[in-house]
Amino acid sequence: MPASQAHVPTHRASRYLAQLCKHGGQMSRITFHQPRPHGASGAPPVPEHTDWSDTDGVIDFGWGRCSLHASDRDLTLLAEAEDQQQLQRIQDGVARRLERIGRRDRLTVTWQTPPDATSAETPEEHKSAAAIIDALMAPAGRVDPFPLYARAHELRPASAIADGWYLVCGYAAVNQVLRDPGFGLPDPAELGPVDGELRLLSRSILRSNPPEHARMRSLISQVFTPRRVASLRPTIEDAVDVLLDRLAEAGAGGRPVDFMDQFAFQLPVTVICELVGVSPADRNRFRPLAADLTEALELSADAAGPGAATAAARELAGYFTALIAERRADPRDDLIGALVAARDDADTRLSEEELLANLILLLVAGFETTTNLLGNGLAILFDHPETASALRSGAIEVAGFIEEVLRYDSPVQLVTRQARAENLTVADLPVPSGSALVLLIGAANRDPARYPDPDRFDPSRTDIKPLSFGAGPHICIGNSLARLEAAVAFPQLLARFPTVSAASDMQPSRRDRLVLRGYETLPVTVGRSALR
């Protein structure tokens, strides 16, 4: 019988054991914000019976079970099921529920195969596209998807999953789908039951198709022209200096400081809020709202996901509705003012829903990916100190470093598309109209057919063109701004703190996400601050 085990360090193991067993039924509320590949694991697990004491418990699903044991140091989980897919259902349900109820303690569940366990999975099943998707959505796959990407490349650039779903992992194949007008996004009517606030976001440039997409994007792109973005460099430099001063103060005396909270989030949210026209007093409220809202981008979400995403969308919609009213009464020279004017210009035909949806998108997208880029990049420098030295000395250009960070550990790992035309093919594989495609951006960026030795971080590579910000008509409208912020931040950070390093007594924590990959916390010690 396939089995897996996890040891979760916590001094409150008995409490979490009781909560898992008592409320095990809530695992059955795991839902999908978009249609799920039918070849992937089935419906969420529904416990038939639970039993527990202070130290031991069991959640029985009939076709499998999860045994729990609490000690004064950790909570041990042992999952067993009739086959590998059922095992992954238990892993995903238990892990997501435990990580949700233990989010204040930042619990992380990493499943491993017990030494005496045997797997019933055949080599063919192990490598199949459906099995790869299942494994990517499991906790261990979200933490480290890269071995699974290598498995995907052993198949072919594009593979059928099942029932109208396709997995695309090759660089050329992903690039083709992103650029080909025959592929697009599902129409809002095809999204199934989605709360109104979340459905509103389908009216943004992120989820729209031609001709609506081109009409809206042409208005918004006026703010992100190369000249306008380049003119922001002095503003970004000043913002970086202020944040480095705060890091120096917070990290004085060798105290560890969370780089994600104190810098990686603060820099892009400062820049985008200044650009959009959001008050500095409101900036810190957006990080938890964005975290909840972007849960809707994941292939699956736990019981708290849909409700949290809906609540975040509702709060952001209310916030911007009020701000739009203010700009109508008191116009200003910012993005909100420009889009409000466009909305009220009959010739541009920007609807009220489109105005609201795109303002929410621009705010959230304006810092989510850049925050992850900054965190992922610094973590890579900690693993490759020789690269940090080369950046300080100028032996490596910062632009090349940023492109390799984007390739090696992309802030965006996955997107979906729909075939919207007849007679389409991807890597010689026919894709019928109406089919759904899962594009593994992170795998494409590590395609050995495109990049030699793709799992090696090498900022001296030539012709680095990562797909991290997309390609074609839906390429991220703010990608040049994100690159500029990183290009300013890393040299100033390394110059100001020559001995910045990972905190020795605190571990970083990854966000439990597959689509948007980054750190929740990244504790650092800044060391002695160099003079400006």
Buried (B, 14 or more C-beta within 10 A) or exposed (E): EBBBBBBBEBEBBBBBBBBBBEBBEBBBBBBBBBBBBEBBBEEBBEBEEBEBEEEBBBBBBEBBBBBBBBEEEBBBBBBBBBBBBBBBBBBBBBBBBBBBBBEEBEBBBBBEEEEEBEBEBEEEBEBBBBBBBBBBBBBBBBBEBBEBBBBBBEBBBBBBBBEBBBBBBBBBBBBBBBBBEBBBBBEBEEBEEBBEBBBBBBBBBBBBBEEBBEBBBEBBEEBBEEEBBEEBEEBBEEBBBEBBEBBBEBBEEEEBBBBBBBBBBBBBBBBBBBBBBBEEEEBEEBBEBBBBBBBBBBBBBBBBBBBBBBBBBBBBBEBBEEBBEBBBEEEEEBBBBBBBBBBEEEEBEBEEBBBBBBBBBBBBBBBBBBBBBBBBBBBBBBEBEEBBBBBBEEEBBBEBBBBBBBBBBBBBBBBBBBBBEEEBEBBEBEBEEEBBBBBBBBBBBBBEEBBEEBEEBBBEBEEBBBBBBBBEBBEBBBBBBBBBBBBBBBBBBBEBBBEBBBBEEBEBBBBBBBBBBBBBBBBBBBBEBEEE
